[in-house]
Amino acid sequence: MSSFIDHPDLEAPFQVSELLEGGTLREFIKKKGPQSVEDSLYILDGICGALSEAHSKGIIHRDVKPANILFGRAGTQ
């Protein structure tokens, strides 16, 4: 969620998001190497879902690359 600091002397944009501790896609590929087609499609499905969600809210990501794809944890911990 992006917003602005509401202060007359300091109007600056900021962004708040959940903590994603799973690393980046770039780090994952460096560590694990090339993935199977099935695993690549599984990862790509998640990326496309996230971009679709963002686009539905009018958000356009202009720098989609492995270093900007972050992995988080799903479910309860």
Backbone torsions as a table, in degrees:
resi	resn	phi	psi	omega
1	MET	NA	126.5	177.2
2	SER	-101.9	148.8	179.6
3	SER	-157.6	-173.5	176.6
4	PHE	-126.2	145.9	173.6
5	ILE	-69.7	124.8	-176.3
6	ASP	-92.5	81.9	179.6
7	HIS	-146.1	132.8	-174.6
8	PRO	-58.3	-30.7	-177.9
9	ASP	-94.3	-7.5	-173.0
10	LEU	-146.5	81.5	176.0
11	GLU	-97.1	96.5	-176.9
12	ALA	-127.8	139.0	178.1
13	PRO	-73.5	151.2	173.8
14	PHE	-149.3	161.6	-179.6
15	GLN	-131.1	140.6	177.0
16	VAL	-122.4	131.7	176.6
17	SER	-145.2	168.2	178.9
18	GLU	-68.6	156.6	177.2
19	LEU	-75.8	121.3	-179.9
20	LEU	-111.6	105.9	-173.1
21	GLU	-98.7	9.3	-175.6
22	GLY	-87.8	1.0	-179.2
23	GLY	82.6	-174.4	-178.7
24	THR	-102.7	164.5	175.4
25	LEU	-63.0	-36.8	178.3
26	ARG	-59.8	-47.4	179.0
27	GLU	-63.5	-40.1	-179.6
28	PHE	-60.8	-47.2	-179.0
29	ILE	-67.0	-39.0	177.3
30	LYS	-61.6	-39.3	-177.7
31	LYS	-78.5	-44.4	-172.8
32	LYS	-95.9	-18.5	-178.2
33	GLY	81.4	-173.2	-179.3
34	PRO	-57.2	144.9	-178.4
35	GLN	-104.4	158.1	175.4
36	SER	-66.6	163.2	177.2
37	VAL	-59.2	-43.5	-179.2
38	GLU	-60.4	-47.3	-180.0
39	ASP	-67.1	-37.7	178.0
40	SER	-63.0	-42.3	178.6
41	LEU	-66.1	-35.3	177.2
42	TYR	-62.3	-46.2	178.6
43	ILE	-65.3	-45.0	-179.5
44	LEU	-62.3	-35.9	177.6
45	ASP	-60.6	-42.3	177.4
46	GLY	-65.3	-41.0	178.8
47	ILE	-63.8	-46.3	179.9
48	CYS	-63.6	-37.8	177.4
49	GLY	-63.4	-42.3	179.5
50	ALA	-66.0	-43.0	178.7
51	LEU	-66.3	-38.3	177.3
52	SER	-61.9	-43.1	177.8
53	GLU	-60.9	-45.9	179.2
54	ALA	-62.1	-45.8	-179.0
55	HIS	-62.4	-35.1	179.6
56	SER	-66.0	-18.8	179.1
57	LYS	-103.5	11.0	177.4
58	GLY	80.9	14.3	-179.4
59	ILE	-99.0	127.4	178.2
60	ILE	-113.7	122.5	178.1
61	HIS	-92.1	118.0	-174.3
62	ARG	-100.3	10.8	-178.1
63	ASP	-144.9	59.0	179.4
64	VAL	-80.8	116.5	178.2
65	LYS	-157.0	162.3	-176.2
66	PRO	-53.7	-34.0	-179.8
67	ALA	-71.1	-16.7	-179.6
68	ASN	-106.0	6.0	175.3
69	ILE	-97.6	115.7	-176.4
70	LEU	-107.9	140.7	177.0
71	PHE	-101.4	137.4	174.9
72	GLY	-120.5	-177.5	177.4
73	ARG	-104.1	139.0	179.0
74	ALA	-108.1	153.5	176.4
75	GLY	87.9	-171.2	-179.5
76	THR	-87.4	154.0	-179.1
77	GLN	-123.1	NA	NA
